[in-house]
Every structure is written in C-alpha cells, then in structure tokens.
C-alpha cells in the first residue's frame, strides 16, 4: 500500500541520516576564534555523550560535534542554538548527515512528533 511505502521511505531516510559512524552530527556556527574542544564539551555537558568534536581553524568560526544519541543531538540543538559562548551567539543546527545539500534540507526533522517540544 501507499502508506507502507511512505513509512518504509521515512525509516530508510532516518537510517541514512544516521549514516555517520561517529554519531549524530551537529553543526556549530559563529564560534569564537579562540574556542577549544574542551569549551564545546563544556557547552554541551548537559546533553549526553559526545563522540567527537572538530573545530575549523582556516577559516575559523565553525565546527561540528557528534552526539552518540539522536535525542541528545536534538535536545542540544533545541536548547543551545543562539546561546552565548565567549560572547558569541553560537548557531547550533542538526547537520544533514554528510549527504550534501540534496536531502530536501534535512527533511525528517519534524519537530511536531517530538512530544517534549511542548506543542
């Protein structure tokens, strides 16, 4: 049936989104130039296990963290986007899982099916 086909597609996409072996990838923008990995771990300390962090140096100002658990990644994005770190309002966004820009802008992150979102 059409419904099963749709559901199958959604599950396949969710699996594809988690295709990064390091975990759930979160993009960080507007990072202060002097930021260190320990600052990022501290910034996200309330959000579960972080498997890896990477900070760009040339040019500086962005980076990634990989969360072990999808829910932790989503919670971090929801709670930490635009929070200040060393005076910069950091952008925190779910990355598209490294598939390039073709995935419809990370469709599949439907906030309305997360009960904790409060809607």
N, C-alpha and C positions, 0 to 999 in steps of 0.2 A: 504493500500500500504506500501511498504518497507519504503518509505520516511516518511510517517506519523508515522510509528513505531519508526523510528530513532528519529524523533522530540519529540515524546512522551517520549522516554527514556532520552533525553537530559533535557527536562523540569523536569522529575521526579528526575534526578540526581541533578539539580540545587536546587530543593526544599529540597532534602536530605542534600545538602551542608549547607543549612541554618537551619539545624535542631537544632542548639544550641540555646536554649531560650534566652541566653544573647546577641545574635547577631552574627556578623561575626568575627570569631576568628583569630587573627594574632599571630604567634609565634615570640618570640624575643630570639635571641641567643647572646652569648658573652656579656651579660650585665655586667657592673661593679659591684663589690660586694656590694658597698655602695648605690646602686640605690634605690630610693623610688618611691612610686606610683606617687607622685606629679611630679617627674622628667619625668616619662613616659607621664603623661598628658601634660606636657610642651613640650616634644619632639614631640608629635603628635598634638600640638594645632591647626595646620592649616588644620586638616583633619576631621572636623566634630565631631559629638557626640560620646564619648566613654562611653559605658555602664558599663564596669568593667575592672579592671586590677588585675593581680596576678603575684607575684614575688617569684621565688623559693629561698629558703634560705639554704636548705640541700639537695644536693649541690647547691651553688649559681650559677649565671651565665646565667639563662634563665627565661623566663616569658611569659605571654600572655596578650594581650589587646583584648577587644571585642568592635568592632565598631557597631553602630546602623545601618549603611547603607553600603551595599555591595560596592558601588562605592568609598566611603571614605576608606574602607579597602584596596581596590585595589590600590587607589591612594597613600595611605600611604606606601604600600609595594613597589610600583614602585619608589617612591621618597626618601624613608628613608632607604632602605637597604644599609648597609655599611656606614651609616653616623656615626659620632663620638658622643659619649655621655660619658663625664668624661674620655676622652682619649681612650675609647674602640670603635672599629668599630662594631656597633651592626648589627646583622643579623635580617632582618625583612621579614617574609615569611607568606603567607596565610596558615593557618592550614587546615588540611583535615576535619574539622568539627567533629572530635572526633569519626570517624568511624573506627579507626585503620588503619593499612597500606594496607588494601585490595582494596582501591579505585583507583588503577592504578596511584598512586602518584598525586592525585588531578587533574585528567583529568577534562576538563570542564573549566579550566582557559586558554582559547585560547586567547592569547594577540592580535591576529590579528583581532578579531572582536571588539576591543575597539578602536574607531576612534581617541580618544585622545592620543593613543600610538604613533601616528605620522608616521605610515607606510602606 
